[in-house]
Structure formats: C-alpha cells, structure tokens
Amino acid sequence: MTKRVFISYCREDKAAIKRLEEDLQRLGILTWIDRNEIAAGTRWKAAIRDAIRDGSGFLACFSSVLTNKDRSFMNSELRIAAEMLQEYPDSRAWFVPIKLDECDIPALAIGGGETLHDLQWVDLADDWDGGVARIHAVFAERFPGVINEEIYGDNEQAWKSILRRLSELQATGEVLWRHVNEDTLHDFLKAFARANSVIEEHADVFAQSEFSELNSLMEALSRYKFGKIRLHGMRKARNIRRPREWDVRDLRYQVEENHKSLKKFQTQLSTLEQEIVRVSAAYQSAA
C-alpha cells in the first residue's frame, strides 16, 4: 500500500495548501491533511503522532501568517514532529520544511543542539514548480514507497497522448504553411480539434503553470488558424474586393503574422517535449 505524506499548515494558507496537494497528487504523492481526516472523538494528538509515524514524510508548511500568530494547531503538530525527530536522530529525511512565502523557519529544538532552522527547506515562494519537483525528487530518492506509480503512470500516459496530438497539429500546421487550400485547411482544423479534445480530457493532470503553458501554446495556434482562414479567404477574393496594391500589402502582413504564430508554437512545443522527457527520465531513474 502506498503511504501518505503528512502536511501541516496554518488554516489561513488553505488555498496554497490545496494547490500544493493537487500538484503532489498529480506526481503520485498522496497526502494526509491533519485534523480534516481525524474522526470525531479521537484524541487528535495521538492520531497525528500515529499518522506521522505510519506515514513516509512530514511537510511543515511555514508562512508569514504563522509567524504572526500567537496560537495555531500547527504549533502543536510541529512539537509532536520535533519530539519524533529527537527520538530518531539518525533519520530526519522524512521531515521537510516548506516556505510558502517570505518567512523564517522557527528555531524549534530537535535535539543535538539543532533546530528546525538547521534542516534544508524547500522554497515555494521563489519557485513554486521547481519546489514541487524538488519535493517529488526527495521522496522518490529516499522513500520510493510514497510514490503511487499507478497515478504517476496514468499522468505520464496522459502527457504522452497530449504530446502526440500536439505533434500531429504541428505537422499539419507546417503543411498548411507551405500549401493553403481547402484540403490542408481541413486537415489542420481537424488536428486542432483533436488536440483541444485531448487537453480537455486530461485537464486534471495539469499543474497551474502547465495549464498556462498549454493555454499559451494553443493560443499561438489559434491565431495561426484564424490567420490562415483569413489568408485563404483573401486569396479567393483578392480580384473582387479591392485594388491589387492594397491586396498584396494585406496578404504580406497576414503571411508574416502567421509565420510568427507558427514559430511561437514550434518553440513552445519543443520546450514542452524536452520537459516531458526530463520528468519521465527522472521518474524512471528513481523508480
């Protein structure tokens, strides 16, 4: 059975924690969120201690909100975790401090003259996606049993499907660039619809930045699509609507704009392909 990672946080940071939980679950890391999953009437301190002991990791999510609060359930959770760090001084890899914003890690004693501040932390404030990737790498390396391979595998397959459709879209777009006619336009529009469909089908695998990247990529092709439709219409009607000198200028402008959109898509798709290969290779090496 895949173990869960315990997340300790301040209630005011709920939105950031929800994003973190979703990003980690997309990477196959299942989480356990403190008091929400403790049955009514249960001694919550004992339940949290058991959850930490039975889990494979503890993410302590610090923020300026916690720093400015006098009381928080998170402080109690931290004290429990600190006690366990003292009980197991030779194995501290399971405790990972997280900085959600610009804040200080508290100097809570963990034994051996050290405090929580002495442990290596992950800074999500500076680089959210890089920080999430680092958390995944930590658990993949030290506690591979935390990674749910079925979930991660499904997500990996989803990305491969998306990449395949985007590659098809690029190929038909390049043909359309060389030859603008009813057939090439039809093929491109079909490929565009298929790519949109597979992205919508697998929308739950995207992190926020990935969604933004895909959205930007499809926007570039959308501009290219409408530009090619307009160019095709202009060429069909150029001897009817306006003098040739104006027609040629408009055609040239549209061709240039189409070229910019296609090149932007090609560049973004290349970057996306490299990232998918990198993440897949990192997972395979850790598995």
N, C-alpha and C positions, 0 to 999 in steps of 0.2 A: 504494500500500500504506500502511495506517495504521501510523504509527510507535509505538514503545512508550516509556513513561516509566520511567526507571531509579529504583528505590527502594533506598536504602542505609540499613541499620538494624543495630542490635545484636541478636544472637541471642535474648537474654532478652526482647526485645519482640516476639517472633514472633506472639503472639496478637493484639496491637494491629495489627501489620502485615497480618495475614491479614484482619482486619476492614476496614482501610483499602483493601487491594487489592480486596476484594469490592465495597465501596462505589463505588470509582472505576470498576470494570469495569461496574457497573450503569449508570454515566453514560457509558459508551462509551470510557473511557480504559483502554487495555491497558497492563499494566505488565511490567517486566523485573526479576526478583528476583535480584540479584547472583550469588553462587557456585553457586546451585542450577542455573543454566542454562548453566554453563561445562563443556564436555566434559572428561573426564578426560585429563590430559596436556597440556592447553592452558595456556599462560602466562597466568594469571588476570589479572595487572595489565594486560597488553596487551589481553586480552579486555574488561576493564572499560573501559579507555580507548576502545576501539572502540565499545563499547555506548553510552557517554556521547556520543561524537562523532556516532554514527549515529542516536541517539535524538533526541527533541524535548524532553527535560526530565530533571531530576535532583532527586528528592525526598530530602533529607537528614533523616532522622527521629531527632531527638535526644530523650534521656530522662535521668532521674537515674541510671539504670543505667549508661549510657555514661560519664557524668561521674565515676562512682566506680570505673571500670575503668582499669587501667594499660595494658592491651593489648586491641586489638579490630581485626578486619579492617576494620571501618567506618572507623577512623582512616586506613588506607591508601587506602580509596576516597575519603575526603574530601581527602586530599593530592593525589590524581590530579585530582579535580574542581577543587581550588583552583589547580593548575597551569594547567588549561584556562581558568579564569576570568581568570588573568593573561595568557594567550595571546590571549583575546578580550575585552578590557576594555570594548568598546562594546556587547557583547551578553551581558548577565548575567541576562536574564529567564528563561532555561532552568533556573536554579538556584533552588530553592525550599526554604528551611529549614522544617522541621516540628517543633513541640514536642508530644511525646506526653504529657508531664506537666510538673509544675513543675520546670523545669531551666534552665540557662544555655546559650546558644549559644556555642560556643568561639570565642576570638579568633584564629582561624587566618587568617594574612595572605593576601589575594587580590590584592595589588598596589594601587598608587595610594594607599598609606597606609591602605587599608581592610581590614577583616577580615570574616569571615562574620557577625559580630555586627551589622555595619552594614547587612546586607541585610534586607529586610522578610520576616518569617516568618509562618507560619500556626499559630495556637494551637489544637490539637485538644483540649487538656486543658480549656480554658474552655468551648468549644462545638464538640463533635465534628461534628455535622451541618452547622453553619454553616461550619466549617473545610473540610469536604469540598466544600461548594458553592463556597467561595472558590477552592479548588484547581481545580475544574472551570472556573470563570469565568476564571481566569488562563490556562489552556491554550486555552480556547475563543476568548479575545481575542487572544492572542499567537501561538499555534500551533494553528490550527484543524485542521491535518492530523493532530493527535493524536487527535481525537475520531472514533471509529468510528461513523459515522452509522447504519449498519445495526443495530448493537447498541442504540444510543440510541433509534433509531426503534422497534425491537421493544419496548423497555421503555415508551416513550411510549404505544404502542398498547395494551400490557397495562394500563397505568393507566387509559386511557380505557374499556377493557372493564370494569374493576373499578368505575369511577365510574358507568358506565351501569347496572350491576346494582344498585349501592347506591342509585341514584336511583329505580329501579323498586321497590326494597324500601321506600324512604321513602314512595313514593306509595301502595303497598298498605297500609303501616302507618298512614297518615293516614286511609285509607278505613276500616280496621279500627277506628280510634279513634272514628269517627262512627257506625259500624254494626257491632255484634258479632253475627255469625251464622255458620252453617256455611260459607256461600259466601265471605264476606270472610276468615274464618279460614283457609280452604283456600288462597285466593289468596296470603295473606301467607306461609303456611308454604312454598308453592312458591317464592315470591320469595326467601325466606330461604335455602332450599336452593341456589338458583341462585347467589346472592351468595357463599355459602360455597364453592361449587364453583369459581367463577372465581378467588377469592382463593387457594385451594389450587393451582389450575393455574398461577398466575403467582407462586408464592411466591418464586421465585429472583430476582425483580426488587426485592424489598424490602430496604431498609437496616434495621438493627436498630430504629431509632426509628420507622420507618414501620410495621414489623410490630407494634410495641407500640401504635401509634395505631390501626391497623386492628383489633387484638385488643380494645382498649378500646371501639371503636365497635360491634363485633359483640356484645360482652358486654352493652352497653346494650340492643341489640335483642333479645338472648336473654332478658334479664329482662322486656322488654316482651312477648315471645312467650309465655313461661310465665305472665306475669301475665294476659294476655288469655285464654289457655286456662283458667286458674283462674276468671277472672271469668265466662266463658261457662258453665262448669260450675256455678258458684254460682248464676247466674241461673236455670238449668234446674232446680236442686234446692232453691231457696230456700223453697218452700212445703212441703217434705217434712222437712228435717233439723232445723231449729231455729226458735225464735221469731223473728218478723219484726224486732223491735228489734235483736237481735244480727245478723241477716242484713244489715240496712241499714247498720249500722256497718262490718261487714266489707267490704261492697260499696264503700262510700265510700272506705275505706282502700285497697282494691285499685285503684280508679279513680285515686286520687291517685298511687300508686306507678307505675302505668302511664304516667301523664302525665309524671312526672319522667324515666322511661326514654326515652320518645319525644322529649322536648325535648333530652335529652342527646345522643341520636343525631343529631337535626337540627342542633344546634350543631356537633358534631364533623364531620359531613358537609360543612357549609358551609365550615369551616376547611380541610378536605381539598380541596374543589373549588377554593378560592382558591389553595392551594399548587400544585396541578397546573397551573392556568392560569399562575401566575407562573413556574414552572420551564419550562414549554413555551414561553412568550414569551421568556424569557431565552435559551433554546437557539436559537429561530428568529432572534433578533436577532444572535446570534454566528455563525450558520451562513453 
